[in-house]
Amino acid sequence: MSERIDIPTADGAMPALRFLPEPGSGPGIVLFQEIFGVTDYIQARAADLAALGYVVLVPEIYWRLEDSEIDYSREDALEQAMGLMSQLDWPTTVGDGVAAVVAARDDEHIDGGVGVVGFCFGGGLAFNVAASSDVGVLVSYYGSALPGLLDLADDVTAPSLHHFGLADDFIPADVVERIRAAVTRDGVRFETYDEAGHAFDNPHPMFHHEEASAAAWRHTVDFLAAEFPVDH
């Protein structure tokens, strides 16, 4: 169950969804969307995190764009999504992400800190937000912007978990290894999946890899329980 809220930014209110756990409060997670937006899939993952006991905020990162609707039924849905992403100004988008973390810290339902989780585009955004603000934990699924953000690796001090498929056409295996080398330190887990392509957690048939998706979620749940536990 979710509710619509507004997140203050320097340029106005950014719409977001808030998912509450059964007790009504808990540690906070800001969940950053993939390039397709705040889809049913992203909302389902937010609900999964809320079921674990977290209060989850999902900001509408495309809120500044006039037309951000993507028709999944079209053959060019991926091209539509990439076109939307290309319209974003990255520093402004990171600022919106940081604003969401600030709003989470001020949220009356959230206690016990704020972590960030992101998928695809949102995985890179979560990494940059973790480098720019104090977060309790980072989980990044195949962060597409990460190859260009590795100079920020030393600024990401939160316990972190990265997921990558080794059959990813967008982030080849040699680039995944370069990312691994840059981010590896105490407190960082790095999981790879041999047969999985990009966006393997997305249930859409063009992306989904059932075994990798299930394994990655198990790793995510275990990691959060160890590094960002829910007390109640």
C-alpha positions as CSV (number, residue, x, y, z in Angstrom):
1,M,0.0,0.0,0.0
2,S,1.5,3.4,-1.0
3,E,0.6,7.0,-0.6
4,R,1.6,10.0,-2.6
5,I,3.8,12.6,-1.0
6,D,5.8,15.7,-2.1
7,I,9.5,16.1,-1.6
8,P,10.8,19.7,-1.3
9,T,13.5,20.7,-3.8
10,A,15.0,24.1,-4.6
11,D,12.7,24.2,-7.7
12,G,9.4,23.0,-6.2
13,A,7.8,19.8,-5.0
14,M,9.0,16.5,-6.5
15,P,6.2,13.9,-6.3
16,A,7.0,10.6,-4.7
17,L,5.4,7.4,-3.3
18,R,5.8,6.3,0.3
19,F,5.4,2.7,1.3
20,L,4.9,1.9,5.0
21,P,5.8,-1.4,6.7
22,E,3.1,-3.0,8.8
23,P,4.3,-1.4,12.1
24,G,4.0,2.1,10.4
25,S,7.6,3.1,11.0
26,G,11.1,1.8,10.6
27,P,14.5,2.6,8.9
28,G,14.2,4.5,5.7
29,I,15.1,3.5,2.1
30,V,15.0,5.8,-0.8
31,L,14.4,3.7,-3.9
32,F,15.6,5.1,-7.2
33,Q,13.8,4.0,-10.4
34,E,15.2,2.4,-13.5
35,I,15.0,4.3,-16.9
36,F,11.4,3.2,-17.4
37,G,10.3,5.3,-14.4
38,V,8.3,4.4,-11.4
39,T,6.8,1.3,-13.0
40,D,4.7,-1.4,-11.5
41,Y,7.9,-3.4,-11.1
42,I,9.7,-0.6,-9.1
43,Q,6.6,-0.2,-7.0
44,A,6.6,-4.0,-6.4
45,R,10.2,-3.9,-5.2
46,A,9.3,-0.9,-2.9
47,A,6.5,-3.1,-1.5
48,D,9.0,-5.9,-1.0
49,L,11.3,-3.7,1.0
50,A,8.4,-2.4,3.0
51,A,7.5,-6.0,3.8
52,L,10.9,-6.4,5.3
53,G,10.2,-3.5,7.7
54,Y,11.5,-0.4,5.9
55,V,9.7,2.8,5.1
56,V,10.4,3.3,1.4
57,L,10.3,6.6,-0.5
58,V,10.2,6.4,-4.3
59,P,10.8,9.8,-5.9
60,E,9.5,10.5,-9.4
61,I,12.9,11.4,-10.9
62,Y,11.4,12.4,-14.3
63,W,9.2,15.0,-12.6
64,R,10.9,17.9,-14.4
65,L,10.1,16.4,-17.9
66,E,6.9,17.3,-19.7
67,D,6.1,13.9,-21.1
68,S,7.5,11.0,-19.1
69,E,5.0,8.3,-19.9
70,I,6.5,5.2,-21.5
71,D,4.4,2.6,-23.4
72,Y,5.8,-0.8,-22.6
73,S,3.7,-2.3,-25.4
74,R,5.7,-0.5,-28.1
75,E,8.7,-2.1,-29.7
76,D,10.7,1.0,-29.1
77,A,10.0,1.2,-25.3
78,L,13.7,1.0,-24.5
79,E,14.5,3.8,-27.0
80,Q,11.7,5.9,-25.4
81,A,13.2,5.4,-22.0
82,M,16.7,6.2,-23.1
83,G,15.4,9.4,-24.7
84,L,13.9,10.4,-21.4
85,M,17.0,9.7,-19.4
86,S,19.1,11.7,-21.9
87,Q,17.0,14.8,-21.2
88,L,18.0,14.9,-17.5
89,D,20.7,17.1,-16.2
90,W,22.8,14.8,-14.1
91,P,23.9,17.3,-11.3
92,T,20.3,18.4,-11.0
93,T,19.1,14.8,-10.8
94,V,21.7,14.0,-8.1
95,G,20.5,17.1,-6.2
96,D,16.9,15.7,-6.4
97,G,18.2,12.4,-5.1
98,V,19.9,14.1,-2.2
99,A,16.7,16.0,-1.5
100,A,14.8,12.7,-1.3
101,V,17.3,11.5,1.3
102,V,16.9,14.7,3.3
103,A,13.1,14.3,3.1
104,A,13.4,10.8,4.4
105,R,15.5,11.9,7.4
106,D,12.7,14.4,8.2
107,D,9.9,11.9,7.7
108,E,7.9,11.2,10.9
109,H,7.6,7.5,10.0
110,I,11.4,6.9,9.6
111,D,13.7,6.0,12.4
112,G,17.0,4.2,12.3
113,G,18.7,6.0,9.4
114,V,18.2,6.2,5.7
115,G,19.7,3.9,3.0
116,V,19.5,4.1,-0.8
117,V,18.7,1.4,-3.4
118,G,18.6,1.8,-7.1
119,F,18.1,-0.2,-10.3
120,C,19.9,0.4,-13.6
121,F,19.8,4.2,-14.1
122,G,18.8,4.4,-10.4
123,G,21.7,2.2,-9.4
124,G,24.2,4.8,-10.7
125,L,22.1,7.6,-9.2
126,A,22.1,5.8,-5.8
127,F,25.9,5.5,-6.0
128,N,26.3,9.2,-6.7
129,V,23.8,10.2,-3.9
130,A,25.7,7.9,-1.5
131,A,28.9,9.8,-2.5
132,S,27.2,13.2,-1.9
133,S,25.3,12.6,1.3
134,D,25.5,10.5,4.5
135,V,23.5,7.3,4.0
136,G,23.3,4.1,6.0
137,V,23.6,1.6,3.2
138,L,23.8,1.4,-0.6
139,V,22.4,-1.3,-2.8
140,S,23.0,-0.8,-6.6
141,Y,21.7,-3.1,-9.2
142,Y,23.7,-2.9,-12.5
143,G,24.3,0.8,-12.1
144,S,24.5,2.0,-15.7
145,A,26.2,5.3,-14.9
146,L,28.9,3.7,-12.6
147,P,31.6,3.5,-15.3
148,G,31.7,7.3,-15.4
149,L,31.4,7.8,-11.6
150,L,34.4,5.7,-10.4
151,D,36.3,8.8,-9.3
152,L,33.6,9.1,-6.5
153,A,34.3,5.6,-5.2
154,D,36.3,6.9,-2.2
155,D,33.4,9.1,-1.2
156,V,31.0,6.2,-0.9
157,T,31.7,5.1,2.7
158,A,28.4,3.3,3.5
159,P,28.3,-0.5,3.4
160,S,27.5,-1.3,-0.2
161,L,26.2,-4.2,-2.3
162,H,26.6,-4.2,-6.1
163,H,24.9,-6.6,-8.5
164,F,26.0,-7.2,-12.1
165,G,25.2,-9.7,-14.8
166,L,28.2,-11.0,-16.8
167,A,26.2,-11.2,-20.0
168,D,25.3,-7.5,-19.9
169,D,25.4,-5.9,-23.3
170,F,25.5,-2.4,-21.8
171,I,28.1,-3.0,-19.2
172,P,30.6,-5.6,-20.5
173,A,32.3,-8.1,-18.2
174,D,35.7,-6.2,-18.4
175,V,33.9,-3.0,-17.4
176,V,32.3,-4.8,-14.5
177,E,35.7,-5.9,-13.3
178,R,37.0,-2.3,-13.6
179,I,34.0,-1.3,-11.4
180,R,34.8,-4.1,-8.9
181,A,38.4,-2.9,-8.6
182,A,37.4,0.7,-8.0
183,V,34.7,0.1,-5.4
184,T,36.2,-2.8,-3.5
185,R,37.0,-2.1,0.2
186,D,35.9,-3.3,3.6
187,G,32.1,-3.2,3.8
188,V,31.5,-3.7,0.1
189,R,29.9,-6.8,-1.4
190,F,30.1,-7.4,-5.2
191,E,27.9,-10.1,-6.7
192,T,28.0,-11.2,-10.3
193,Y,25.6,-13.6,-12.3
194,D,27.1,-15.5,-15.2
195,E,24.1,-15.9,-17.5
196,A,22.3,-12.6,-16.7
197,G,22.0,-9.6,-18.9
198,H,21.3,-6.0,-18.1
199,A,18.1,-5.3,-16.0
200,F,17.9,-9.0,-15.1
201,D,15.7,-8.2,-12.1
202,N,13.0,-6.6,-14.3
203,P,10.2,-9.1,-14.9
204,H,9.6,-8.0,-18.5
205,P,10.4,-10.9,-20.8
206,M,13.0,-9.0,-22.7
207,F,15.1,-8.6,-19.6
208,H,14.2,-11.1,-16.9
209,H,16.6,-13.8,-15.7
210,E,14.7,-15.8,-13.1
211,E,17.6,-17.4,-11.3
212,A,19.8,-14.3,-11.2
213,S,16.8,-12.2,-10.0
214,A,16.0,-14.6,-7.2
215,A,19.7,-14.9,-6.1
216,A,20.2,-11.2,-6.2
217,W,17.2,-10.6,-4.1
218,R,18.3,-13.1,-1.5
219,H,21.7,-11.4,-1.4
220,T,19.9,-8.0,-1.0
221,V,17.7,-9.2,1.9
222,D,20.7,-10.8,3.7
223,F,22.9,-7.7,3.2
224,L,20.2,-5.4,4.5
225,A,19.6,-7.6,7.5
226,A,23.3,-7.6,8.4
227,E,24.2,-4.0,7.6
228,F,20.9,-2.0,8.0
229,P,18.7,-4.1,10.3
230,V,15.1,-3.5,11.3
231,D,14.8,-3.5,15.1
232,H,11.1,-4.4,15.4
